Amino acid sequence: MKAPFYMLLLVLNFCLLGNTEAQKRNIVSRYFDKLVNDTSDVSQPQFLVYPTLAYSPETSWEIGLSSLYVYYAKNDTSNRLSEINGFTFFTLENQYGIWFDHALYSDQSKWFSLGRIRFQSFPLHYHGIGPDTPADYVALVDANQLQVKERVLRRARPNLYMGIELDFQRLSSVRFNSTSDEPVAEPLGSKGSSNLGFGLGIIYDNRHNILNVREGLFSELAFLRYNRLWSSDYTFTAINSDTRIYKSISKNNVLAAQLLGQFNFGNVPFNQLALLGGESIMRGYYLGRFRDKNQLAAQVEYRFLPLPLSFSKRIGAAVFASTGTVFPDLAHLNAQHLKLAGGGGLRYLLFPKKDIFTRLDVAFTKEGTGFYIFIGESF
């Protein structure tokens, strides 16, 4: 499983910390000193750039650059913490991509913008459609993918936001490469498609720090309509529900839980079906390992932030478990198709003043193991 190689930063940092005078003369060492010691004022924005290194069989070696920008509106720490994540990569197989994700709060949280922009020329593992597809993928799908998803919401009541949602997805230059001599039954949208969805969303959100929530509730209900009237290749409807609950058990321990539901109606191209797996929920499964019109998934995680260690106040840990399934319709929702995943990981307190950790997770499933290194919690 691919994972940004953030530990490279920590190794470099420990090497640099050995010579205090060299730090003063060297821009790079001063940068790492500022990063690890978090010397900036808590109200000031912070910007982090770090290299990534990963390997997977379908891409060979992947080299990339990740960035994180966090700030409080008007430098007022009573406002909620906003964040912008960026990631760009290139592989030895001439594959590439660029991602931008953001969650932005205006002053006094009157406006809330949540979205992502992702473009990549990158292979997809296609196992088929349904909850009981084979463990080995039946095709490697080469394609160019573009997604622009945005929610712009206005506060209607304290912590309650309502507004518009937009989702544009384009899949082009598609090639299904069968892994056997048998031809692959290509799904709807296998020749590529462009689909634009408009809709409405309602979000309840009382989180203060979205990268590490210690107490709070986030709940989203979204309705999106894709239609040929506004140049979509397919006509279908998507309803998404995402609820996350966070409870402080003690000063440093947090119990977090999430329930995710995705429901699609109409002619849905295979790349916009509900996809089970990924770095957020159902960790350990490849994103899209199982796909169908609908998905239900849940996870629970217990976080020790940080651990009660005598030698460090910056090392934490977490354990997690999840279950979920995909299904074509409610009549075919079957508990026997539930998949299980679980694991644990380490945390390192990257920005103490803003309470932001970086995480290294290891997840286990019946089909294998996944490794994930990211800044911020998975949900």
Backbone torsions as a table, in degrees:
resi	resn	phi	psi	omega
1	MET	NA	130.3	179.0
2	LYS	-67.9	147.1	176.1
3	ALA	-156.8	134.5	175.3
4	PRO	-55.4	135.0	-173.9
5	PHE	-91.7	69.6	-175.9
6	TYR	-70.3	-23.9	-178.3
7	MET	-60.2	-21.0	176.3
8	LEU	-57.0	-37.5	178.6
9	LEU	-63.1	-42.8	-176.9
10	LEU	-66.4	-38.6	177.9
11	VAL	-63.3	-45.9	178.9
12	LEU	-61.3	-40.2	-178.1
13	ASN	-63.3	-45.1	-178.6
14	PHE	-64.2	-33.0	176.5
15	CYS	-67.2	-39.2	-176.9
16	LEU	-73.0	-30.0	-176.5
17	LEU	-69.4	-10.7	-177.5
18	GLY	-71.6	-15.6	-175.7
19	ASN	-134.8	99.8	-175.6
20	THR	-64.5	-40.5	-179.0
21	GLU	-65.6	-37.6	179.2
22	ALA	-64.3	-33.6	179.0
23	GLN	-61.0	-38.5	-176.8
24	LYS	-68.7	-27.5	-176.8
25	ARG	-94.6	-16.5	-171.2
26	ASN	-110.5	124.4	-177.3
27	ILE	-63.0	-41.1	-177.9
28	VAL	-63.3	-45.5	-178.5
29	SER	-66.6	-35.0	177.4
30	ARG	-65.7	-35.6	178.2
31	TYR	-62.3	-47.1	-179.8
32	PHE	-67.4	-34.4	177.6
33	ASP	-63.8	-42.9	178.2
34	LYS	-64.6	-38.2	-179.5
35	LEU	-65.9	-53.2	-172.9
36	VAL	-74.7	-37.4	-178.3
37	ASN	-88.7	-8.6	176.0
38	ASP	50.3	60.2	-174.3
39	THR	-84.5	-9.1	-177.4
40	SER	-74.8	159.0	176.6
41	ASP	-65.3	139.2	-174.7
42	VAL	-60.1	-28.7	-177.2
43	SER	-81.7	-12.5	-175.3
44	GLN	-85.6	148.8	175.9
45	PRO	-62.1	153.6	176.3
46	GLN	-131.4	141.5	-176.7
47	PHE	-130.2	130.7	-177.4
48	LEU	-128.5	133.2	173.4
49	VAL	-126.7	134.5	-179.6
50	TYR	-149.1	149.5	179.3
51	PRO	-77.8	156.7	176.1
52	THR	-129.5	151.3	178.8
53	LEU	-144.0	131.8	-177.5
54	ALA	-150.1	164.2	177.9
55	TYR	-144.4	138.6	170.2
56	SER	-150.8	153.9	-175.0
57	PRO	-58.9	-35.7	-175.2
58	GLU	-80.6	-13.0	-177.1
59	THR	-121.6	-12.4	-169.6
60	SER	63.1	-148.4	-177.2
61	TRP	-75.7	139.4	179.5
62	GLU	-120.6	127.5	179.0
63	ILE	-116.3	133.7	-176.4
64	GLY	-150.6	-179.1	178.8
65	LEU	-138.9	127.2	179.1
66	SER	-115.4	154.9	179.9
67	SER	-145.4	154.6	177.1
68	LEU	-142.2	130.8	176.3
69	TYR	-125.7	122.4	179.6
70	VAL	-125.8	144.7	-178.8
71	TYR	-160.7	161.3	169.8
72	TYR	-105.6	135.1	177.1
73	ALA	-55.4	130.1	-178.9
74	LYS	58.1	22.8	-179.6
75	ASN	56.6	28.0	-178.7
76	ASP	-102.5	112.9	-175.5
77	THR	-71.1	-8.1	173.3
78	SER	-76.2	-17.6	173.5
79	ASN	-77.2	165.0	179.4
80	ARG	-78.8	150.2	-178.5
81	LEU	-75.0	124.4	176.3
82	SER	-99.0	152.6	-178.9
83	GLU	-146.1	146.7	174.0
84	ILE	-129.6	124.4	178.3
85	ASN	-109.3	137.2	175.4
86	GLY	-129.1	146.3	179.7
87	PHE	-152.8	128.1	175.3
88	THR	-132.6	145.3	-175.6
89	PHE	-148.1	160.5	176.4
90	PHE	-144.8	137.5	-179.0
91	THR	-113.0	164.4	178.8
92	LEU	-70.7	-8.3	174.6
93	GLU	-96.3	17.0	178.6
94	ASN	63.2	35.1	173.3
95	GLN	-104.6	150.9	-174.4
96	TYR	-154.3	166.4	178.4
97	GLY	-170.6	163.0	175.6
98	ILE	-144.5	132.0	-178.6
99	TRP	-124.8	143.5	168.6
100	PHE	-137.4	122.2	175.5
101	ASP	-119.4	146.1	-179.7
102	HIS	-150.3	152.9	170.0
103	ALA	-139.9	109.9	-170.5
104	LEU	-121.8	132.0	177.1
105	TYR	-117.0	134.8	175.8
106	SER	-79.3	177.0	177.0
107	ASP	-58.2	132.3	-178.3
108	GLN	62.3	16.1	175.2
109	SER	57.6	34.4	178.5
110	LYS	-71.8	-31.6	179.6
111	TRP	-123.9	149.5	-177.9
112	PHE	-139.2	124.4	178.1
113	SER	-121.7	126.1	-177.5
114	LEU	-133.8	123.5	-177.3
115	GLY	-172.3	-175.5	-179.9
116	ARG	-155.3	151.9	171.5
117	ILE	-129.9	123.5	-178.5
118	ARG	-137.8	128.8	171.9
119	PHE	-129.5	135.2	177.1
120	GLN	-156.9	145.5	168.7
121	SER	-108.2	100.5	-162.1
122	PHE	-157.3	141.2	-177.9
123	PRO	-75.5	146.2	175.0
124	LEU	-111.0	137.0	170.7
125	HIS	-82.5	121.9	179.3
126	TYR	-111.9	114.9	-179.3
127	HIS	-99.8	-5.1	-172.9
128	GLY	107.8	-174.1	-177.1
129	ILE	-117.1	132.8	177.8
130	GLY	124.2	171.4	-175.6
131	PRO	-84.7	-5.7	-176.1
132	ASP	-127.9	37.9	178.5
133	THR	-74.6	159.3	-176.1
134	PRO	-66.4	152.2	-179.0
135	ALA	-65.5	-35.1	177.4
136	ASP	-85.8	131.6	-178.7
137	TYR	-67.9	144.4	-175.2
138	VAL	-91.3	-14.6	179.0
139	ALA	-155.3	147.2	170.6
140	LEU	-104.3	117.5	-172.3
141	VAL	-100.8	112.7	173.6
142	ASP	-87.8	131.9	-177.8
143	ALA	-165.4	159.4	169.0
144	ASN	-99.3	130.0	-175.6
145	GLN	-123.4	134.9	175.0
146	LEU	-131.7	129.3	174.4
147	GLN	-133.2	131.3	172.8
148	VAL	-126.0	110.9	-179.8
149	LYS	-124.8	129.5	-175.4
150	GLU	-144.4	139.1	170.7
151	ARG	-124.7	127.9	175.5
152	VAL	-121.1	115.0	-171.5
153	LEU	-129.0	148.2	179.7
154	ARG	-112.5	139.7	179.3
155	ARG	-67.8	123.9	178.3
156	ALA	-97.8	-37.6	175.6
157	ARG	-143.3	168.6	179.1
158	PRO	-51.1	119.8	177.9
159	ASN	71.9	0.7	-179.6
160	LEU	-109.8	124.6	-175.2
161	TYR	-122.0	143.1	176.5
162	MET	-136.6	144.9	-179.5
163	GLY	177.7	-161.8	-175.2
164	ILE	-101.4	153.4	177.2
165	GLU	-130.7	146.2	179.5
166	LEU	-137.0	139.5	176.2
167	ASP	-142.0	120.3	176.2
168	PHE	-120.7	127.4	178.0
169	GLN	-133.9	132.5	179.2
170	ARG	-129.8	128.6	175.8
171	LEU	-120.1	120.8	-174.6
172	SER	-137.0	167.5	-179.8
173	SER	51.9	48.7	-172.9
174	VAL	-86.9	133.4	174.3
175	ARG	-136.6	121.4	174.7
176	PHE	-90.2	114.3	179.8
177	ASN	-105.9	105.8	-177.1
178	SER	-65.0	144.2	178.5
179	THR	-89.5	1.3	178.3
180	SER	-138.7	-178.9	178.3
181	ASP	-76.3	-13.9	179.9
182	GLU	-81.3	137.5	177.3
183	PRO	-67.3	149.5	-179.9
184	VAL	-90.6	134.5	173.5
185	ALA	-73.3	101.6	-173.5
186	GLU	-74.6	134.3	-175.2
187	PRO	-81.7	177.1	176.1
188	LEU	-59.2	130.4	-179.6
189	GLY	89.2	8.9	-176.0
190	SER	-68.1	-16.4	177.0
191	LYS	-94.2	2.4	-178.4
192	GLY	101.4	156.7	178.8
193	SER	-164.3	160.8	172.2
194	SER	-125.6	128.2	-176.4
195	ASN	-137.5	130.7	-178.5
196	LEU	-118.5	125.0	179.7
197	GLY	-118.2	137.1	173.8
198	PHE	-118.9	149.7	178.1
199	GLY	-174.3	-166.3	-177.4
200	LEU	-123.5	150.6	178.6
201	GLY	-139.6	151.9	174.5
202	ILE	-134.0	130.5	-176.6
203	ILE	-131.7	132.5	167.2
204	TYR	-105.3	125.7	-173.7
205	ASP	-149.4	112.7	175.4
206	ASN	-118.4	21.9	177.4
207	ARG	-72.9	143.7	176.9
208	HIS	-99.2	-38.1	-179.4
209	ASN	-126.5	100.9	-173.2
210	ILE	-70.0	-18.7	179.6
211	LEU	-81.0	-18.2	177.8
212	ASN	-157.8	88.0	-177.2
213	VAL	-85.8	126.6	178.3
214	ARG	-102.5	-23.1	178.2
215	GLU	-156.3	129.2	176.8
216	GLY	156.9	-177.7	-178.6
217	LEU	-143.2	133.6	171.5
218	PHE	-127.7	128.7	178.4
219	SER	-144.5	126.3	-178.4
220	GLU	-124.8	136.8	170.5
221	LEU	-127.9	121.3	-174.5
222	ALA	-128.7	142.4	177.4
223	PHE	-124.5	125.0	-179.3
224	LEU	-130.4	137.9	179.4
225	ARG	-121.3	124.2	176.2
226	TYR	-106.3	130.7	-171.9
227	ASN	-148.4	145.7	177.4
228	ARG	-63.6	-20.7	179.9
229	LEU	-62.0	-29.2	176.0
230	TRP	-116.8	42.8	167.1
231	SER	72.0	20.3	170.4
232	SER	-79.5	143.1	178.1
233	ASP	-74.5	-24.6	-179.7
234	TYR	-129.9	152.6	178.8
235	THR	-109.7	118.8	178.3
236	PHE	-161.3	169.5	-178.4
237	THR	-124.4	139.7	178.0
238	ALA	-124.1	133.4	174.1
239	ILE	-123.7	124.2	-177.2
240	ASN	-122.4	137.3	177.5
241	SER	-130.9	131.2	-177.9
242	ASP	-142.8	114.6	-179.5
243	THR	-124.3	131.1	-178.3
244	ARG	-131.8	131.7	-177.9
245	ILE	-122.9	136.8	-178.9
246	TYR	-129.6	132.5	-178.3
247	LYS	-136.0	124.4	175.7
248	SER	-76.3	118.5	178.9
249	ILE	-84.2	-36.2	174.1
250	SER	-150.6	-170.8	-176.3
251	LYS	-57.1	-38.9	-174.0
252	ASN	-114.6	-1.3	-176.5
253	ASN	-111.9	135.3	-176.6
254	VAL	-130.2	134.1	172.2
255	LEU	-105.4	123.9	-178.0
256	ALA	-124.3	144.4	179.6
257	ALA	-142.7	150.1	-178.9
258	GLN	-141.7	140.7	173.0
259	LEU	-127.1	122.8	-176.0
260	LEU	-119.9	132.7	174.7
261	GLY	-132.4	132.0	177.2
262	GLN	-129.9	128.6	-174.5
263	PHE	-135.8	126.1	-178.2
264	ASN	-123.6	142.1	-178.8
265	PHE	-133.8	130.2	179.7
266	GLY	114.5	-157.2	-178.2
267	ASN	-91.8	96.1	-173.5
268	VAL	-101.5	121.4	175.7
269	PRO	-64.9	153.3	-170.6
270	PHE	-60.8	-29.6	-178.0
271	ASN	-77.7	-11.8	179.0
272	GLN	-113.3	13.7	170.6
273	LEU	-69.0	166.2	174.3
274	ALA	-67.2	126.5	-174.9
275	LEU	-110.5	123.0	178.3
276	LEU	-92.2	136.1	177.5
277	GLY	113.9	-177.5	177.6
278	GLY	116.3	-170.7	-174.1
279	GLU	-86.2	-4.9	-176.2
280	SER	-105.6	-67.7	-179.9
281	ILE	-116.6	146.9	-173.5
282	MET	60.0	42.1	175.5
283	ARG	-55.4	142.9	-176.3
284	GLY	106.6	-24.2	174.3
285	TYR	-101.2	138.0	174.3
286	TYR	-59.8	136.6	180.0
287	LEU	-60.8	117.2	-176.7
288	GLY	93.3	6.5	175.5
289	ARG	-54.6	-41.8	171.7
290	PHE	-120.9	135.8	179.2
291	ARG	-144.0	144.8	176.5
292	ASP	-167.2	-175.6	-177.6
293	LYS	-66.6	-29.7	-174.3
294	ASN	-132.0	155.8	178.0
295	GLN	-147.3	141.1	167.4
296	LEU	-128.4	131.2	-179.7
297	ALA	-149.0	149.8	179.5
298	ALA	-143.4	150.8	175.5
299	GLN	-149.0	156.4	176.7
300	VAL	-135.7	142.8	-177.3
301	GLU	-142.3	136.6	175.7
302	TYR	-113.3	123.8	-173.1
303	ARG	-114.6	134.9	175.1
304	PHE	-108.7	100.6	-170.3
305	LEU	-127.3	92.2	-5.7
306	PRO	-95.4	-174.4	173.7
307	LEU	-75.6	151.3	179.4
308	PRO	-79.7	71.0	-178.4
309	LEU	-100.3	142.2	-178.9
310	SER	-74.7	-25.7	-174.1
311	PHE	-97.9	-7.9	-179.1
312	SER	-158.6	140.9	174.7
313	LYS	-107.9	14.8	-174.7
314	ARG	-118.8	1.9	-178.6
315	ILE	-105.0	126.0	178.4
316	GLY	-124.6	-173.9	-179.4
317	ALA	-157.0	167.9	177.4
318	ALA	-154.9	151.0	170.3
319	VAL	-127.3	146.5	-174.9
320	PHE	-149.5	159.0	175.5
321	ALA	-148.9	148.0	-178.6
322	SER	-147.7	159.6	175.8
323	THR	-147.7	150.6	-179.4
324	GLY	-176.0	169.4	177.9
325	THR	-157.7	164.3	172.4
326	VAL	-117.3	157.5	-177.1
327	PHE	-161.1	151.2	-177.5
328	PRO	-75.1	-32.4	179.0
329	ASP	-161.1	169.4	-175.9
330	LEU	-61.2	-29.9	-179.6
331	ALA	-65.3	-22.6	-178.8
332	HIS	-106.8	12.7	174.2
333	LEU	-73.6	118.8	-172.5
334	ASN	-133.6	126.2	-179.9
335	ALA	-62.1	-24.1	178.8
336	GLN	-68.0	-17.0	179.9
337	HIS	-92.2	1.9	179.6
338	LEU	-64.5	133.9	175.2
339	LYS	-100.2	149.8	-179.2
340	LEU	-119.3	144.5	175.8
341	ALA	-149.3	152.8	178.8
342	GLY	-168.5	167.4	179.9
343	GLY	171.3	-156.8	-179.2
344	GLY	-160.5	177.6	-179.1
345	GLY	-169.5	174.1	177.5
346	LEU	-105.5	155.0	176.4
347	ARG	-127.2	146.6	174.5
348	TYR	-129.9	125.9	-176.8
349	LEU	-73.0	99.8	-173.4
350	LEU	-77.5	-50.5	178.8
351	PHE	-119.1	92.5	-176.9
352	PRO	-58.2	-39.2	-176.2
353	LYS	-68.8	-26.9	178.6
354	LYS	-104.2	1.5	176.3
355	ASP	58.0	51.0	-179.8
356	ILE	-115.1	125.5	179.9
357	PHE	-108.2	153.7	165.0
358	THR	-104.5	146.5	-172.3
359	ARG	-122.2	143.0	170.9
360	LEU	-121.9	110.4	-176.7
361	ASP	-113.7	144.3	171.7
362	VAL	-122.7	123.1	-176.9
363	ALA	-119.8	144.3	-176.4
364	PHE	-121.5	137.9	174.2
365	THR	-135.6	175.6	176.7
366	LYS	-64.8	-20.3	-174.8
367	GLU	-102.6	-4.3	179.5
368	GLY	151.5	-162.8	-173.6
369	THR	-125.2	143.3	176.1
370	GLY	-122.8	145.1	178.8
371	PHE	-122.2	136.8	-175.9
372	TYR	-139.6	130.7	174.0
373	ILE	-129.7	115.4	-178.0
374	PHE	-145.9	163.5	171.1
375	ILE	-91.1	132.7	-178.0
376	GLY	90.0	156.6	179.6
377	GLU	-72.5	163.6	-175.0
378	SER	-70.7	-24.1	177.3
379	PHE	-159.5	NA	NA
